[in-house]
Amino acid sequence: MDASDIRPAFEFKNHDLAADFHRPGVLYEKKPARKPDGTVVPGIYNAWITLDNPSQYNSYTTDMVKGVILAIRAASNSRDINCIVFTGSGDKAFCTGGNTKEYAEYYAGQPQEYRQYMRLFNDMVTALLLADKPVICRVNGMRIGGGQEIGMACDFSVAQDMARFGQAGPKHGSAPIGGATDFLPLMVGAERAMAACVLCEPFSAHKAYQMGILTDVVPALKVDGKFVANPMVETQRQFDEYGRMVYGDFKKGEAAREAKALVARGTVDLSMLDEAVEALCAKILLTFPECTLKTVEELRKPKLEAWNRNKEDARDWLALNMMTEARSGFTAFNEGPKDDREVDFVLLRQKLAAGQSWVGSLHDEIQPKGKK
């Protein structure tokens, strides 16, 4: 039977919040759903919500946050949607978090404004956790900071293996309490969550998969017409007593130089990532929709409960922090030179230990010396 032969049994109500839910920087597209064999299913679609700010690594502005909320709601209400695919434009980044330019130039020093912004951010995370369709994060590039947090709010994550993951809060004047401190302990355990959130050291897609925050990881680097695994990741062929393989990044030496040369020769091709995402959507297609949604809702509960328990306290603290460390951190990142976007942490600790107040010259004294 063709979809055109199927007629609604009655006139549907419209449950959307807005007639036009499109916002600048957020793309919404309904792509035809496919069966596992690739056959197009007439009348059924997957909703692709794309963060479209590639020049700023798909960091989300205030308007983009509104667009994501409305797009998720629209996809949830669409009776012909199978899955939601949440992704970013290009191949450099899924999302690197909030737009630091907007943070530095508008919200820094304005806690009452940032509090309102954080209401929108919280609503975006909640929208992902309450979506009435399974949500797949298509990790097309870096998933850092707030980008990592909204990615972990999704139900599944599929990544290309050149992508990088991690938190940035304590390095740039914030705390990763927009989801990371809620979700990571549940997903990877307390010790690894502690290391990820406090040390802010980015890690590879292979390590993210091994940690348990990815459903699948696929190659994206093509060299001489063939896909190759990320050469910047060294697989240590040893296992601990639990059978865990450890992945580490090349830091220096001849192996690192050879890996970088191979990357320079290649090009990034996301076709395998798209195939993996489509395959996951197709598997979900061949299930009872309400049974699937109930299963997803039950499995979301630990994340949702942790999120609801902490999100309002987090919002209050993040707003007030815009008067001190966040103001300095985001200013440094926005105005510092490309190779120096962090404050002088040692000097800051010395001045605070000596009793210097944030009210005064402290903010300026700890900024990078080679500001733009």
Beta strands, then each sheet from edge to edge (+ up, - down):
strand 1: 26-34
strand 2: 40-51
strand 3: 81-88
strand 4: 93-95
strand 5: 135-139
strand 6: 142-144
strand 7: 156-160
strand 8: 164-166
strand 9: 203-204
strand 10: 216-218
strand 11: 221-223
strand 12: 226-228
strand 13: 233-239
strand 14: 245-249
strand 15: 267-268
sheet 1: 1+ 2- 3- 5- 7- 10-
sheet 2: 4+ 6+ 8+ 9-
sheet 3: 12+ 11- 15+
sheet 4: 13+ 14-
end
